Amino acid sequence: WYAWRLEPAPPRPPAEAAPAAAGKPRLVVLVVFQGLRGDAVARWEPLFGPGGFRRMKADGVWYPDCHVPFAHTTAAPGLASLVTGVPPSVHGVVGDRWFDRKSGQTTSAEPGQILAPAVADQLPAGGRCVSAALDPAAAGLLGGSRPAAAYAYDAESGHVRPVPADRPSQPWADQFNASAAARRWFGKPWDRLGNAGAY
């Protein structure tokens, strides 16, 4: 798991937007690749193009030796730890699913079950959090308790859907869905960019 902090953008003319306060980033992006071992990024670095991982390593904050202080590294506890900065014993998300003694039922991890404040819940006035993921549970957990928007990718349609599903969709998401940008890749092979022998 890695986090990158993009440096403050160059000041724009006042008509567009006021420049960010000195030393404060205008945009913070957290990218999570579940199941990607850190050594894989170093191992395949010679094959990277100028963007993507190479840009994130050069222009962001890179944690090549990041460890989590707990052993049960399933998706939900890990995501909750990323957004709160504390282990499951503090934030309360102890698994992807677990037995709830009070209700007598099995429950799934949801943002409302995080007992510690998430970073997104402590943004300064005017700050917004938007999360996007390949599944609704991850999108919900990464967004904290009050995201401006959370979206999950629907592999069947190629669309992005609001999380929870009853939230209204934003115009940019409607435009993306109408463009069928993801559907253009349906049925096409996904292969390595370079010669297979290089991998």
PEVENZI-V404666 format. One record per backbone hydrogen bond with DSSP energy under -1.0 kcal/mol. NH is the residue of the N-H (numbers start at 1). CO is the residue of the C=O. E is the energy in kcal/mol with one decimal. If there is no record, write none. Layout:
NH	CO	E
NH	CO	E
//
This chain:
4	29	-1.3
16	13	-1.9
17	13	-1.4
24	21	-2.2
29	4	-1.0
36	33	-1.7
40	37	-1.2
42	38	-1.1
43	39	-2.6
44	40	-2.1
47	44	-2.1
48	45	-1.9
54	51	-1.1
56	52	-2.3
57	53	-2.7
58	54	-2.1
59	55	-3.0
60	56	-1.2
73	71	-1.7
74	72	-1.2
78	74	-1.7
79	75	-2.6
80	76	-2.6
81	77	-2.1
82	78	-2.1
83	79	-2.1
84	80	-1.2
85	81	-2.8
90	87	-2.1
91	87	-2.3
92	88	-2.3
94	92	-1.2
98	107	-2.1
100	105	-3.1
104	100	-2.3
107	98	-3.2
109	96	-2.0
113	110	-2.0
114	111	-1.7
115	91	-3.2
119	83	-3.4
121	118	-1.0
122	119	-1.9
127	124	-2.7
131	149	-2.1
133	151	-1.8
139	135	-2.1
140	136	-2.6
141	137	-2.3
142	138	-2.5
143	139	-1.1
144	141	-1.1
148	129	-2.5
149	129	-1.3
151	131	-2.2
152	161	-2.4
153	133	-1.9
154	159	-3.2
158	154	-2.9
161	152	-3.0
163	150	-2.4
167	164	-2.1
174	170	-2.1
175	171	-2.6
176	172	-2.2
177	173	-2.7
178	174	-2.5
179	175	-1.6
180	177	-1.0
184	180	-1.2
185	182	-1.8
186	183	-1.3
188	185	-1.8
198	195	-1.8
199	196	-1.4
//
